[in-house]
Amino acid sequence: MRTMLKTFCGALLLATAAVAQAQDKFPTKQVTIVVPYATGGVTDLYGRAIGAKLSEMWGQPVVVDNRAGGGTLIGTQMASRAAPDGYTILLTSYAYTSNPILRKNMPYAPESLKPLLMLGKSANLLVLGSGSKLMNVKDVVAHAKASPGNFKVASSGMASSPHIAAELFGKAIGAEITHLAYKGTGPAMTDVLGGSVDGIFDGPSAMPQVRAGRLRAIAIAAEERHPAALEVPTFREHGIDLVFGSWFGFFLPAGVPPALEARLNADIRKALEDPTVRAQIDKTGIRLSLGTPQQFGDFLKAEHDRLKALVDSGAKIQIE
């Protein structure tokens, strides 16, 4: 019996040492950051900026795999089925919160992924194409009420933060609006700029185009004016009670070992200390949060409960 116990303990120690050694050497091959949106949006920008620095730190390629479509379900499902070895990381945003609440059928179980690191939060602002005849909030509300369904708002996808913001805006002003879902902010913004769609709820990342005269910022859904968009009034300043925004964060397949999870969390936070990376991130107007996986998990639960309470209260936010 003692011999068997010694043999078992020895094997366990060897296995533990092998896992620890593998994690110390991580990564030894390409790492993929899955972004469930099309190229050109802020989530894509975050993935590429951080991924480039991680590649430099690790001495291994880090690629962004844009798996747009299905209201982020395609990319998220792909990440949820990946091997739990740290080589596949999901970078997503608000649809991760809203999909399980608003969809009847989910192609993945939420518990198949676990939070790694919250990047930050961003308030939604309503922007219109510069060619729009609607000049301000008063014009938008009057048009939406006078012509039900003819005020068209794009979004980066079903159940995304811009989608929910659009639905809440319609509810707040008591008017029917038309929501059009795209496979990411990039293609949605193209149609807003082209004038085929009236507007979109986007983050302060849209401000460079506003200041360049290509977009017109109407109002921001925040409690107070945003530091990156001080010239844009809040909806509350116009008597509309609309406060809403998105979050962005990293996830891993649920089976990734805690030690490797901690290593990835620390390395991403280290990448964000780089001045070049921070400059790219900061220009989008996001307010960084960072922190531990546990803190991100607590935040996600609070966001889930908030949206669930809103839906249960009678808010008509439906995506299927």
C-alpha positions as CSV (number, residue, x, y, z in Angstrom):
1,M,0.0,0.0,0.0
2,R,2.8,2.4,0.9
3,T,4.5,1.7,-2.4
4,M,1.3,2.3,-4.3
5,L,0.8,5.6,-2.4
6,K,4.3,6.7,-3.1
7,T,3.9,5.9,-6.8
8,F,0.6,7.8,-7.0
9,C,2.0,10.9,-5.1
10,G,5.1,10.8,-7.3
11,A,3.0,10.7,-10.5
12,L,0.8,13.6,-9.2
13,L,3.8,15.7,-8.4
14,L,5.2,15.0,-11.9
15,A,1.9,15.9,-13.5
16,T,1.6,19.1,-11.5
17,A,5.2,20.1,-12.3
18,A,4.5,19.4,-16.0
19,V,1.5,21.7,-16.0
20,A,3.4,24.4,-14.2
21,Q,6.3,24.1,-16.6
22,A,3.9,24.3,-19.6
23,Q,2.3,27.4,-18.1
24,D,5.7,29.0,-17.5
25,K,6.5,28.5,-21.2
26,F,3.2,29.8,-22.4
27,P,2.7,30.6,-25.2
28,T,4.7,28.3,-27.5
29,K,2.5,29.0,-30.5
30,Q,0.0,31.4,-32.0
31,V,-2.7,32.9,-29.7
32,T,-6.0,33.9,-31.2
33,I,-8.2,36.7,-29.9
34,V,-11.8,36.1,-31.2
35,V,-13.7,39.3,-31.8
36,P,-17.4,38.5,-32.7
37,Y,-17.7,41.7,-34.7
38,A,-16.5,42.9,-38.1
39,T,-13.3,44.8,-38.6
40,G,-13.4,48.6,-38.1
41,G,-15.2,48.9,-34.8
42,V,-13.8,49.7,-31.4
43,T,-13.8,46.1,-30.2
44,D,-11.7,45.1,-33.1
45,L,-9.4,48.1,-32.4
46,Y,-8.9,47.0,-28.8
47,G,-8.1,43.5,-29.8
48,R,-5.5,44.5,-32.4
49,A,-3.8,47.1,-30.2
50,I,-3.5,44.8,-27.2
51,G,-2.8,41.8,-29.4
52,A,0.2,43.5,-31.0
53,K,1.7,44.3,-27.7
54,L,1.1,40.7,-26.3
55,S,2.8,39.3,-29.4
56,E,5.8,41.5,-28.7
57,M,5.9,40.4,-25.0
58,W,5.4,36.7,-25.7
59,G,7.5,36.4,-28.9
60,Q,4.6,34.5,-30.5
61,P,2.0,35.7,-33.1
62,V,-1.3,37.0,-31.7
63,V,-4.0,37.3,-34.3
64,V,-7.5,38.8,-34.2
65,D,-10.1,36.5,-35.7
66,N,-13.2,38.5,-36.6
67,R,-16.2,36.2,-36.4
68,A,-19.1,38.6,-37.0
69,G,-22.7,37.7,-37.3
70,G,-25.6,36.3,-35.3
71,G,-25.5,39.1,-32.8
72,T,-22.0,37.9,-31.6
73,L,-23.3,34.3,-31.2
74,I,-21.0,33.0,-34.0
75,G,-17.8,34.2,-32.5
76,T,-18.8,33.6,-28.9
77,Q,-19.8,30.0,-29.7
78,M,-16.5,29.4,-31.4
79,A,-14.6,30.6,-28.3
80,S,-16.8,28.6,-26.0
81,R,-15.8,25.4,-27.8
82,A,-12.1,26.1,-27.9
83,A,-9.6,24.0,-26.0
84,P,-9.1,25.4,-22.5
85,D,-5.4,25.9,-23.0
86,G,-5.3,29.7,-23.1
87,Y,-4.6,29.9,-26.8
88,T,-8.1,31.2,-27.6
89,I,-9.3,34.4,-25.9
90,L,-12.7,36.0,-26.5
91,L,-13.0,39.8,-26.6
92,T,-16.6,40.9,-26.6
93,S,-19.0,43.5,-25.2
94,Y,-22.6,44.1,-24.1
95,A,-24.3,41.4,-26.2
96,Y,-22.7,38.8,-23.9
97,T,-25.0,40.2,-21.2
98,S,-28.1,40.7,-23.3
99,N,-28.1,37.5,-25.4
100,P,-29.0,35.0,-22.6
101,I,-31.8,37.3,-21.4
102,L,-33.3,38.3,-24.8
103,R,-32.9,35.1,-26.8
104,K,-35.0,32.0,-26.5
105,N,-32.3,29.8,-28.0
106,M,-28.6,30.0,-27.3
107,P,-26.0,27.9,-29.2
108,Y,-23.6,27.9,-26.2
109,A,-24.0,27.8,-22.4
110,P,-22.9,31.0,-20.7
111,E,-21.1,28.9,-18.1
112,S,-18.8,27.5,-20.9
113,L,-16.9,30.8,-20.7
114,K,-15.4,32.6,-17.7
115,P,-14.5,36.2,-17.2
116,L,-10.8,37.1,-17.5
117,L,-10.5,40.9,-17.5
118,M,-12.9,43.8,-17.9
119,L,-11.3,46.4,-20.2
120,G,-13.7,49.2,-19.4
121,K,-17.0,51.0,-20.0
122,S,-18.3,53.5,-22.5
123,A,-21.4,55.7,-22.7
124,N,-23.6,55.6,-25.8
125,L,-24.1,58.8,-27.8
126,L,-26.5,59.3,-30.7
127,V,-24.8,60.4,-33.8
128,L,-26.4,61.2,-37.2
129,G,-24.8,61.7,-40.6
130,S,-23.8,65.2,-41.3
131,G,-26.2,65.4,-44.3
132,S,-29.2,64.7,-42.0
133,K,-31.8,67.5,-41.9
134,L,-32.3,66.6,-38.2
135,M,-30.1,69.1,-36.3
136,N,-30.8,68.4,-32.6
137,V,-32.7,66.2,-30.1
138,K,-35.9,68.3,-30.6
139,D,-35.8,67.6,-34.4
140,V,-35.2,63.9,-33.8
141,V,-38.0,63.4,-31.3
142,A,-40.5,65.4,-33.5
143,H,-39.6,63.4,-36.6
144,A,-39.8,60.0,-34.8
145,K,-43.2,60.9,-33.3
146,A,-44.6,62.4,-36.5
147,S,-43.5,59.6,-38.7
148,P,-43.6,56.3,-36.7
149,G,-40.9,53.8,-37.9
150,N,-39.2,56.2,-40.3
151,F,-36.4,57.2,-37.9
152,K,-33.9,54.4,-38.6
153,V,-31.1,53.6,-36.2
154,A,-28.3,51.2,-37.0
155,S,-26.4,49.0,-34.5
156,S,-23.4,46.7,-34.4
157,G,-25.7,43.7,-34.1
158,M,-28.7,42.3,-32.4
159,A,-28.6,42.5,-28.6
160,S,-25.6,44.8,-28.8
161,S,-25.3,47.9,-26.6
162,P,-26.3,50.2,-29.5
163,H,-29.3,48.1,-30.2
164,I,-30.5,48.2,-26.6
165,A,-29.8,52.0,-26.4
166,A,-31.9,52.5,-29.5
167,E,-34.8,50.5,-28.0
168,L,-34.6,52.4,-24.7
169,F,-34.5,55.7,-26.6
170,G,-37.7,54.8,-28.4
171,K,-39.3,53.9,-25.2
172,A,-38.1,57.0,-23.4
173,I,-39.6,59.4,-26.1
174,G,-42.7,57.3,-26.7
175,A,-42.1,56.8,-30.4
176,E,-41.7,53.9,-32.7
177,I,-38.2,53.7,-34.3
178,T,-36.7,51.2,-36.7
179,H,-33.6,49.3,-35.7
180,L,-31.3,47.8,-38.3
181,A,-28.7,45.3,-37.2
182,Y,-25.3,45.1,-38.9
183,K,-22.3,42.8,-38.4
184,G,-20.3,45.3,-36.5
185,T,-19.9,49.0,-35.9
186,G,-17.8,49.5,-39.1
187,P,-20.4,48.5,-41.7
188,A,-23.2,50.2,-39.6
189,M,-21.2,53.5,-39.5
190,T,-20.6,53.3,-43.2
191,D,-24.4,53.5,-43.9
192,V,-24.8,56.3,-41.3
193,L,-22.1,58.3,-43.0
194,G,-23.7,57.5,-46.4
195,G,-27.1,58.7,-45.3
196,S,-29.0,55.5,-45.9
197,V,-29.5,55.1,-42.1
198,D,-30.4,58.1,-39.9
199,G,-28.0,57.4,-37.0
200,I,-26.4,55.1,-34.5
201,F,-25.7,54.9,-30.8
202,D,-21.9,54.8,-30.6
203,G,-19.3,55.5,-28.0
204,P,-17.1,58.7,-27.7
205,S,-14.9,56.9,-30.3
206,A,-17.1,58.6,-32.8
207,M,-16.0,62.1,-31.8
208,P,-13.1,62.5,-34.2
209,Q,-15.6,62.1,-37.1
210,V,-18.0,64.5,-35.4
211,R,-15.2,67.1,-35.1
212,A,-14.2,66.4,-38.7
213,G,-17.8,67.3,-39.8
214,R,-18.7,63.8,-41.0
215,L,-21.1,63.1,-38.1
216,R,-23.4,65.2,-35.9
217,A,-23.5,64.3,-32.2
218,I,-27.0,64.8,-30.8
219,A,-26.8,63.7,-27.1
220,I,-25.0,61.2,-24.9
221,A,-26.7,58.7,-22.6
222,A,-24.7,59.5,-19.5
223,E,-25.4,61.0,-16.2
224,E,-23.0,63.8,-17.0
225,R,-21.0,65.1,-20.0
226,H,-18.2,62.8,-21.0
227,P,-14.6,64.1,-20.8
228,A,-14.0,63.0,-24.4
229,A,-17.1,64.7,-25.6
230,L,-17.7,67.8,-23.4
231,E,-19.5,69.6,-26.2
232,V,-22.2,67.0,-26.4
233,P,-25.2,67.4,-24.0
234,T,-26.7,64.6,-22.1
235,F,-30.2,63.3,-22.9
236,R,-31.2,64.4,-19.4
237,E,-30.3,68.0,-20.3
238,H,-33.1,67.7,-22.9
239,G,-35.5,66.2,-20.4
240,I,-35.1,62.6,-21.7
241,D,-34.2,60.0,-18.9
242,L,-31.7,57.9,-20.9
243,V,-28.5,56.7,-19.2
244,F,-26.9,53.6,-20.8
245,G,-23.6,52.4,-22.1
246,S,-21.5,49.4,-23.1
247,W,-18.7,47.4,-21.5
248,F,-15.8,45.5,-23.1
249,G,-13.9,42.5,-21.7
250,F,-12.0,39.3,-22.2
251,F,-13.2,35.8,-21.6
252,L,-11.6,32.3,-21.6
253,P,-13.1,28.8,-22.1
254,A,-14.2,27.7,-18.6
255,G,-11.6,24.9,-18.2
256,V,-8.5,27.1,-18.4
257,P,-6.5,26.5,-15.2
258,P,-6.5,29.3,-12.6
259,A,-2.8,29.8,-12.8
260,L,-2.9,30.4,-16.5
261,E,-5.9,32.6,-16.1
262,A,-4.0,34.7,-13.6
263,R,-1.0,34.9,-16.0
264,L,-3.2,36.1,-18.9
265,N,-4.9,38.7,-16.7
266,A,-1.6,40.1,-15.6
267,D,-0.1,40.1,-19.1
268,I,-3.0,41.9,-20.6
269,R,-2.9,44.5,-17.9
270,K,0.9,44.9,-18.5
271,A,0.2,45.4,-22.2
272,L,-2.2,48.2,-21.4
273,E,0.6,50.0,-19.5
274,D,2.4,50.5,-22.9
275,P,2.1,54.2,-23.9
276,T,1.4,53.3,-27.6
277,V,-1.3,50.9,-26.7
278,R,-2.9,53.3,-24.2
279,A,-2.9,56.1,-26.8
280,Q,-4.9,53.9,-29.2
281,I,-7.3,52.8,-26.4
282,D,-7.7,56.3,-24.9
283,K,-8.7,57.9,-28.1
284,T,-11.9,55.9,-28.2
285,G,-13.1,57.5,-25.0
286,I,-13.4,54.3,-23.0
287,R,-13.0,54.5,-19.2
288,L,-10.7,51.6,-18.2
289,S,-11.7,49.4,-15.3
290,L,-9.3,46.3,-15.4
291,G,-9.1,44.4,-12.1
292,T,-9.5,40.7,-11.3
293,P,-11.6,38.0,-13.0
294,Q,-13.7,37.9,-9.8
295,Q,-14.4,41.7,-10.0
296,F,-15.4,41.3,-13.7
297,G,-17.7,38.4,-12.8
298,D,-19.4,40.5,-10.1
299,F,-19.9,43.3,-12.6
300,L,-21.4,41.0,-15.1
301,K,-23.9,39.6,-12.6
302,A,-24.9,43.2,-11.7
303,E,-25.4,44.1,-15.4
304,H,-27.4,40.9,-16.0
305,D,-29.6,41.6,-13.0
306,R,-30.2,45.2,-14.2
307,L,-31.2,44.3,-17.7
308,K,-33.4,41.4,-16.4
309,A,-35.2,43.7,-14.1
310,L,-35.8,46.1,-17.0
311,V,-37.2,43.4,-19.2
312,D,-39.3,42.0,-16.4
313,S,-40.7,45.5,-15.7
314,G,-42.3,45.5,-19.2
315,A,-39.7,47.1,-21.4
316,K,-40.3,45.7,-24.9
317,I,-36.9,44.7,-26.0
318,Q,-37.1,41.7,-28.3
319,I,-34.6,40.3,-30.8
320,E,-36.3,37.1,-32.0
